[in-house]
Amino acid sequence: MPPILILTGFEPFRGERINPSWEVARGFDGDVIGGLQIKSVRVPVGCAKAARRIRAAIVRYRPRAVIGLGEAGGRPAISLERIAINLADERGALAKSGDPGFAPVIRGGPDAYFSRLPLSAIIRELDRREIPASVSLSAGVYACNALMYAALHYLRRKPSIPVGFVHLPYEARQAGRHRSLPSMALAQMEIAVRIAIVETARASRTEFIPSSSSKNKS
């Protein structure tokens, strides 16, 4: 059996009928791409729930790579997240009070982890295919950030395993509810994620030893 790449997507939330991250992720389940078999994992929305689900998936599947997908409504392009922070707003971005209820994703964990995905290679291929994409410096402080941080934390002692997160825009079917916001066709997002998988699979086959100053070391 080929080694596994975990590909996560979130359930719909905030009244949406679909979540493009899961619509894309589930379409790859069972595929073998770049020598890695894709295992799609549906994740509940919530910081603690997302952290627990990715930990359980890592323990169960012992992956060679992990890519998280999430919805970022309002963003016009594919967003490759560079950093995850140890901060969680369990009530989410809609919290109205002055106290957002921040807590650490992992108590005692480092302030942040950096993505281990081959971001430059992915961006280069997306640009070549004329798919709008950019590197993002903020995954927020809700479930997407929590999943990315938790995945990197639980695999912190295996630095050769690529781990990271990709935010997707609204899917075109959601445009009716969000007429003033950008969206993207599901087929185009699927192409973008396939490119990310291919480049990540290539990176997973490249053995490297991080320097002692690696920012991912804890």
Rosetta silent file (secondary structure, phi, psi, omega in degrees, C-alpha in Angstrom):
SEQUENCE: MPPILILTGFEPFRGERINPSWEVARGFDGDVIGGLQIKSVRVPVGCAKAARRIRAAIVRYRPRAVIGLGEAGGRPAISLERIAINLADERGALAKSGDPGFAPVIRGGPDAYFSRLPLSAIIRELDRREIPASVSLSAGVYACNALMYAALHYLRRKPSIPVGFVHLPYEARQAGRHRSLPSMALAQMEIAVRIAIVETARASRTEFIPSSSSKNKS
SCORE:     score description
SCORE:     0.000 S_00000001
   1 L     0.000  134.283 -179.676    0.000    0.000    0.000 S_00000001
   2 L   -65.614  154.323  173.020    1.385    3.448   -0.882 S_00000001
   3 L   -61.601  157.663 -169.436    2.215    5.878    1.918 S_00000001
   4 E  -103.408  139.918  166.420   -0.635    8.208    2.829 S_00000001
   5 E  -109.690  117.570  175.853   -1.193   11.904    2.332 S_00000001
   6 E   -80.204  127.231  177.336   -3.934   13.189    4.637 S_00000001
   7 E  -122.046  113.511 -175.892   -6.127   15.783    2.911 S_00000001
   8 E  -101.889  153.365  172.097   -8.612   17.477    5.212 S_00000001
   9 E  -145.294  151.384 -176.595  -11.722   19.534    4.502 S_00000001
  10 E   -94.208  154.052  172.955  -14.218   21.174    6.818 S_00000001
  11 L   -69.936  161.350  176.576  -17.943   20.633    7.158 S_00000001
  12 L   -62.228  150.330  178.867  -20.266   23.518    6.131 S_00000001
  13 L  -151.261  168.118 -179.504  -20.686   26.278    8.711 S_00000001
  14 L    53.935   42.254  174.137  -22.326   29.679    9.242 S_00000001
  15 L    80.848   -0.008  178.618  -25.426   28.677    7.333 S_00000001
  16 L   -75.233  148.538  177.951  -23.644   27.514    4.184 S_00000001
  17 L   -87.252  -21.723  177.885  -24.943   24.382    2.461 S_00000001
  18 L  -135.657  162.988  169.374  -21.482   23.372    1.250 S_00000001
  19 L  -128.353  116.693 -175.533  -17.870   23.963    2.198 S_00000001
  20 H   -57.629  -27.573 -179.331  -15.553   24.029   -0.834 S_00000001
  21 H   -64.161  -40.448  177.895  -12.718   22.573    1.217 S_00000001
  22 H   -77.785  -35.901  177.649  -14.610   19.327    1.770 S_00000001
  23 H   -57.993  -40.333  178.014  -16.109   19.318   -1.723 S_00000001
  24 H   -73.740  -49.033 -174.089  -12.564   19.365   -3.093 S_00000001
  25 H   -59.635  -44.724 -174.739  -10.999   17.036   -0.522 S_00000001
  26 H   -67.139  -23.610  178.199  -13.541   14.243   -0.831 S_00000001
  27 H   -69.522  -18.438  179.994  -13.064   14.102   -4.592 S_00000001
  28 L   -96.780   -7.202 -173.479   -9.469   12.957   -4.111 S_00000001
  29 L   -56.941  125.789  179.047  -10.160   10.247   -1.534 S_00000001
  30 L    89.572  -14.509  178.387   -8.455    7.005   -2.525 S_00000001
  31 L   -67.897  151.352  171.966   -6.527    8.501   -5.452 S_00000001
  32 E  -111.093  117.199 -176.504   -2.812    7.822   -5.757 S_00000001
  33 E  -129.306  123.506  179.162   -0.928   10.974   -6.782 S_00000001
  34 L    61.348   28.171  179.414    2.832   11.226   -6.922 S_00000001
  35 L    84.944    1.183  178.512    3.151    7.872   -5.191 S_00000001
  36 E  -112.009  136.784  175.658    0.983    8.922   -2.223 S_00000001
  37 E   -89.976  129.098 -176.604   -2.510    7.592   -1.539 S_00000001
  38 E   -83.315  128.014  171.587   -4.932   10.329   -0.580 S_00000001
  39 E  -116.335  109.932 -178.738   -6.986    9.863    2.556 S_00000001
  40 E   -85.930  133.984 -176.458   -9.638   12.552    2.821 S_00000001
  41 E  -126.307  122.110  178.096  -10.732   13.454    6.345 S_00000001
  42 E   -85.212  131.028 -172.129  -13.833   15.551    7.101 S_00000001
  43 E  -116.639  133.073  174.652  -13.253   17.904   10.007 S_00000001
  44 L   -72.205  153.844 -178.844  -15.833   19.522   12.304 S_00000001
  45 L   -83.998  130.933 -177.455  -15.680   23.286   12.728 S_00000001
  46 L   142.814  140.828 -175.455  -14.170   24.447   16.008 S_00000001
  47 H   -62.270  -53.850 -177.915  -10.621   24.888   17.245 S_00000001
  48 H   -65.271  -40.618  179.748  -10.515   22.047   19.768 S_00000001
  49 H   -62.652  -43.668 -179.185  -12.530   19.728   17.511 S_00000001
  50 H   -64.792  -42.439  179.511  -10.239   20.368   14.549 S_00000001
  51 H   -63.010  -41.730  179.207   -7.104   19.792   16.642 S_00000001
  52 H   -66.522  -40.750 -177.431   -8.478   16.513   18.002 S_00000001
  53 H   -66.005  -41.685 -178.820   -9.556   15.267   14.564 S_00000001
  54 H   -71.550  -33.778  176.343   -6.206   15.878   12.911 S_00000001
  55 H   -62.983  -44.697  179.166   -4.362   14.282   15.820 S_00000001
  56 H   -62.021  -39.603 -179.698   -6.548   11.174   15.556 S_00000001
  57 H   -66.939  -40.323  178.496   -5.984   11.032   11.791 S_00000001
  58 H   -64.058  -43.499  178.619   -2.201   11.328   12.194 S_00000001
  59 H   -63.000  -41.609 -175.148   -2.160    8.546   14.794 S_00000001
  60 H   -73.819  -44.561 -169.674   -4.352    6.302   12.650 S_00000001
  61 H  -100.602  -12.667  179.847   -2.833    6.810    9.192 S_00000001
  62 L    45.083   64.096 -169.138    0.821    7.649    9.968 S_00000001
  63 L   -72.702  157.859  170.434    1.003    9.949    6.934 S_00000001
  64 L   -87.402  -19.160  179.786    3.919   10.847    4.722 S_00000001
  65 E  -160.258  156.735  178.514    2.358   14.318    4.231 S_00000001
  66 E  -137.303  127.239  172.729   -0.566   16.425    5.466 S_00000001
  67 E  -126.667  121.219  174.124   -2.445   19.156    3.603 S_00000001
  68 E   -94.841  142.434  175.151   -5.335   20.934    5.260 S_00000001
  69 E  -119.082  144.905  177.270   -7.976   22.734    3.202 S_00000001
  70 E  -150.328  163.211  177.907  -10.336   25.417    4.449 S_00000001
  71 E   -90.699  132.889  173.919  -12.797   28.035    3.250 S_00000001
  72 L  -127.217   78.256 -178.536  -11.752   31.689    3.294 S_00000001
  73 L   -58.949  130.025 -178.758  -14.839   33.518    2.096 S_00000001
  74 L   104.687  -22.782  176.022  -13.931   36.890    0.612 S_00000001
  75 L   -77.830  139.035 -175.333  -10.431   35.981   -0.517 S_00000001
  76 L   -88.717   -3.386 -171.507  -10.117   36.170   -4.316 S_00000001
  77 L  -144.664  167.700  169.987   -7.409   33.535   -4.757 S_00000001
  78 E   -63.718  130.012 -177.875   -5.954   30.274   -3.506 S_00000001
  79 E  -116.150  117.800  175.689   -4.086   31.134   -0.301 S_00000001
  80 E   -92.338  115.648 -175.919   -1.089   29.083    0.798 S_00000001
  81 E   -78.344  132.271 -179.262   -0.648   29.656    4.520 S_00000001
  82 L   -92.688  -27.995 -171.193    2.911   30.266    5.670 S_00000001
  83 E  -142.806  143.655  172.232    2.394   30.333    9.451 S_00000001
  84 E  -121.168  136.274 -176.442    0.115   28.927   12.146 S_00000001
  85 E  -110.942  155.020 -177.239   -0.019   30.559   15.579 S_00000001
  86 L   -85.761   62.963 -177.790   -0.734   29.089   18.995 S_00000001
  87 L  -147.072  130.971 -176.696   -3.891   31.115   19.477 S_00000001
  88 E  -132.662  128.500  172.353   -7.494   29.967   19.191 S_00000001
  89 E  -103.642   92.145 -172.553  -10.731   31.956   19.248 S_00000001
  90 L   -61.055  -24.119  179.102  -13.140   29.124   19.973 S_00000001
  91 L   -84.902   -9.010  174.596  -16.159   31.342   19.340 S_00000001
  92 L    84.309  176.589 -173.177  -14.946   32.218   15.872 S_00000001
  93 L   -68.420  -13.741 -178.259  -14.716   35.425   13.901 S_00000001
  94 L   -86.936   -0.974  179.256  -18.364   36.342   14.540 S_00000001
  95 L   -59.638  133.015 -174.956  -17.782   36.908   18.258 S_00000001
  96 L  -103.420  -17.582 -174.017  -19.019   40.405   19.104 S_00000001
  97 L   -73.961  165.155  178.375  -17.845   40.873   22.672 S_00000001
  98 L   -70.100  -22.097  178.044  -14.709   42.728   23.671 S_00000001
  99 L  -104.583  104.046 -176.133  -13.268   39.472   25.026 S_00000001
 100 L   -75.127   -4.629  177.117  -12.900   37.038   22.113 S_00000001
 101 L    77.015   35.192 -178.928  -12.080   34.132   24.400 S_00000001
 102 E   -64.987  143.175  175.635   -8.564   33.468   23.102 S_00000001
 103 E  -149.369  162.401  176.672   -6.766   30.366   24.343 S_00000001
 104 L   -71.208  148.346  171.827   -3.753   28.391   23.089 S_00000001
 105 L   -66.043  -48.440  177.419   -4.310   25.698   20.491 S_00000001
 106 L  -126.389  112.807 -178.925   -1.810   23.529   22.365 S_00000001
 107 L   -62.051  128.353 -179.840   -1.059   24.544   25.945 S_00000001
 108 L    85.757   -2.063  179.072    2.707   24.896   26.373 S_00000001
 109 L   -77.441  165.157  178.221    3.359   24.778   22.628 S_00000001
 110 L   -65.735  165.024 -176.583    5.601   27.286   20.839 S_00000001
 111 L   -61.756  -34.554 -174.911    4.153   30.581   19.614 S_00000001
 112 E  -158.759  158.988  169.738    4.090   29.496   15.975 S_00000001
 113 E  -128.453  148.633  177.221    5.028   26.901   13.389 S_00000001
 114 E  -101.377  146.277  178.829    5.885   27.528    9.760 S_00000001
 115 L   -56.084  144.850  174.036    4.460   25.573    6.856 S_00000001
 116 L  -107.210    8.042  176.545    6.563   22.722    5.517 S_00000001
 117 L   -73.095  152.901  177.276    4.844   22.650    2.136 S_00000001
 118 L   -77.524   75.996 -170.172    6.961   23.565   -0.899 S_00000001
 119 H   -59.518  -43.612 -177.856    5.233   26.940   -1.219 S_00000001
 120 H   -62.937  -42.515  179.974    7.464   28.396   -3.938 S_00000001
 121 H   -65.763  -40.293  179.210    7.085   25.336   -6.161 S_00000001
 122 H   -65.477  -46.702  179.213    3.308   25.297   -5.719 S_00000001
 123 H   -60.092  -41.533 -179.844    2.974   29.020   -6.466 S_00000001
 124 H   -60.056  -42.832 -179.968    5.180   28.647   -9.536 S_00000001
 125 H   -71.524  -37.483  177.112    2.956   25.888  -10.942 S_00000001
 126 H   -64.858  -40.757  176.619   -0.253   27.736  -10.113 S_00000001
 127 H   -61.899  -40.346 -179.685    1.089   30.828  -11.864 S_00000001
 128 H   -63.169  -34.152  178.699    1.976   28.717  -14.880 S_00000001
 129 L   -88.792    4.071  178.996   -1.617   27.463  -15.017 S_00000001
 130 L    57.593   40.970  174.301   -2.894   31.042  -14.503 S_00000001
 131 L  -100.956  121.704 -178.228   -4.737   30.112  -11.305 S_00000001
 132 L   -57.939  126.949 -176.706   -4.926   33.085   -8.910 S_00000001
 133 E  -158.431  153.325  176.858   -2.830   32.270   -5.852 S_00000001
 134 E  -155.537  164.452  173.782   -0.702   33.902   -3.188 S_00000001
 135 E   -92.420  129.346 -177.571    1.155   33.124    0.020 S_00000001
 136 E  -104.376  143.890  178.693   -0.759   34.272    3.099 S_00000001
 137 L  -101.514    7.232  178.277    0.758   35.346    6.414 S_00000001
 138 L  -146.782  117.888  173.959   -2.390   34.755    8.454 S_00000001
 139 L   -93.106   10.717 -178.881   -4.509   31.621    8.752 S_00000001
 140 L    81.997 -162.704  178.482   -6.695   33.453   11.282 S_00000001
 141 L  -132.851   24.853 -179.068   -7.329   32.260   14.832 S_00000001
 142 L  -112.633 -148.371 -168.018  -10.183   29.847   14.253 S_00000001
 143 H   -62.410  -37.972 -177.887  -10.475   26.219   13.164 S_00000001
 144 H   -63.557  -48.564  177.139   -8.226   26.397   10.082 S_00000001
 145 H   -60.515  -41.662 -179.172   -5.322   27.856   12.015 S_00000001
 146 H   -61.820  -42.184  179.505   -5.923   25.366   14.846 S_00000001
 147 H   -64.579  -45.441 -179.690   -5.791   22.405   12.481 S_00000001
 148 H   -62.515  -46.591 -179.394   -2.606   23.613   10.809 S_00000001
 149 H   -61.875  -46.551 -177.558   -0.908   24.354   14.124 S_00000001
 150 H   -62.792  -42.186  179.387   -1.962   21.039   15.663 S_00000001
 151 H   -60.791  -44.842  179.219   -0.786   19.025   12.637 S_00000001
 152 H   -66.494  -36.389  179.775    2.618   20.699   12.726 S_00000001
 153 H   -67.829  -46.197 -176.707    2.852   20.237   16.493 S_00000001
 154 H   -69.683  -19.843  177.528    1.971   16.542   16.475 S_00000001
 155 L  -109.455   20.758 -175.577    4.510   15.942   13.695 S_00000001
 156 L   -63.918  -25.645 -179.315    7.170   18.257   15.145 S_00000001
 157 L   -89.979    4.365  177.261    9.583   15.369   15.709 S_00000001
 158 L  -126.807   69.677 -171.699    9.297   14.311   12.059 S_00000001
 159 L   -66.778  -12.256  178.882   10.506   17.431   10.229 S_00000001
 160 L   -82.428   -6.408  179.737   10.870   15.665    6.878 S_00000001
 161 L   -87.617  118.631  177.922    7.087   15.263    6.609 S_00000001
 162 L   -66.818  132.116  179.550    5.521   18.134    4.609 S_00000001
 163 E  -141.170  135.477  177.023    2.634   19.721    6.511 S_00000001
 164 E  -175.125 -170.943 -171.818    0.651   22.828    5.672 S_00000001
 165 E  -142.903  143.470  179.999   -2.650   24.479    4.885 S_00000001
 166 E  -128.641  125.130  174.924   -4.417   25.921    1.831 S_00000001
 167 E   -94.335  139.802  179.850   -7.380   28.294    1.970 S_00000001
 168 E  -113.253  148.575  175.203   -9.924   28.248   -0.846 S_00000001
 169 L   -70.788  177.238  169.406  -12.322   31.017   -1.948 S_00000001
 170 E   -57.518  146.421  174.020  -16.076   30.605   -1.980 S_00000001
 171 E   -81.933  153.730 -172.571  -17.218   28.056   -4.549 S_00000001
 172 H   -55.795  -32.196  179.729  -19.273   29.396   -7.450 S_00000001
 173 H   -67.992  -16.669  178.905  -22.501   27.860   -6.079 S_00000001
 174 H   -87.172   -5.924 -174.387  -22.131   30.051   -2.991 S_00000001
 175 L   -63.321  -26.476  179.672  -22.104   33.242   -5.048 S_00000001
 176 L   -61.996  -32.789  178.800  -25.874   33.632   -4.720 S_00000001
 177 L   -87.240  -16.857 -173.360  -25.488   34.326   -1.014 S_00000001
 178 L  -134.186   60.655 -172.068  -22.343   36.408   -1.449 S_00000001
 179 L   -63.134  -25.748 -177.264  -22.887   38.400   -4.633 S_00000001
 180 L   -91.254   -1.395 -176.163  -20.366   41.092   -3.726 S_00000001
 181 L  -110.569  151.079 -179.220  -17.586   38.623   -2.894 S_00000001
 182 L   -70.207  153.967  175.355  -15.257   36.704   -5.221 S_00000001
 183 E  -143.825  172.744 -177.547  -15.713   32.998   -5.904 S_00000001
 184 E  -142.682  145.410  178.138  -13.997   30.293   -7.932 S_00000001
 185 L   -65.710  141.965 -179.729  -15.223   27.287   -9.901 S_00000001
 186 H   -57.119  -40.001 -178.455  -14.846   23.983   -8.091 S_00000001
 187 H   -61.101  -37.665  179.482  -12.966   22.503  -11.064 S_00000001
 188 H   -70.021  -38.216  176.967  -10.329   25.229  -10.869 S_00000001
 189 H   -65.723  -36.614  178.194   -9.871   24.686   -7.139 S_00000001
 190 H   -63.394  -40.636  176.949   -9.484   20.954   -7.763 S_00000001
 191 H   -62.151  -43.425 -179.569   -6.711   21.652  -10.268 S_00000001
 192 H   -61.935  -43.546 -179.242   -4.993   23.919   -7.746 S_00000001
 193 H   -69.604  -36.183  175.856   -5.147   21.323   -4.987 S_00000001
 194 H   -60.633  -41.353  176.986   -3.890   18.601   -7.323 S_00000001
 195 H   -61.277  -43.395  178.522   -0.879   20.792   -8.071 S_00000001
 196 H   -61.902  -39.128  178.970   -0.295   21.250   -4.343 S_00000001
 197 H   -66.251  -45.518 -178.637   -0.487   17.486   -3.842 S_00000001
 198 H   -59.994  -47.516 -178.639    1.919   16.751   -6.705 S_00000001
 199 H   -68.185  -35.262  177.567    4.504   19.240   -5.453 S_00000001
 200 H   -68.731  -40.247  176.916    4.087   18.052   -1.864 S_00000001
 201 H   -61.462  -39.906  177.864    4.506   14.426   -2.916 S_00000001
 202 H   -63.911  -41.593  179.535    7.703   15.395   -4.704 S_00000001
 203 H   -66.336  -33.864 -178.247    8.926   17.185   -1.568 S_00000001
 204 H   -68.537  -20.447  178.986    8.073   14.181    0.594 S_00000001
 205 L   -88.241   -9.201 -178.935   10.458   12.055   -1.469 S_00000001
 206 L   -94.759  112.065 -179.738   13.315   14.504   -0.935 S_00000001
 207 L   -77.315  133.982  175.900   15.198   13.695    2.235 S_00000001
 208 L  -148.182  154.229  177.683   16.509   16.694    4.122 S_00000001
 209 L  -118.439  113.199 -179.914   17.772   17.445    7.604 S_00000001
 210 L   -60.756  150.844  176.369   16.750   20.879    8.942 S_00000001
 211 L   -69.893  165.235 -178.080   19.494   23.000   10.467 S_00000001
 212 L   -65.143  -15.454  179.782   19.672   23.387   14.229 S_00000001
 213 L   -96.138   10.286 -178.233   18.152   26.844   13.813 S_00000001
 214 L   -52.560  135.141 -178.402   15.047   25.531   12.050 S_00000001
 215 L   -72.521  -16.252 -179.564   12.008   27.574   13.024 S_00000001
 216 L   -86.167   -7.008 -176.144    9.909   24.430   13.175 S_00000001
 217 L   -79.096  139.521  179.150   12.035   22.891   15.924 S_00000001
 218 L  -137.924    0.000    0.000   10.568   22.856   19.429 S_00000001
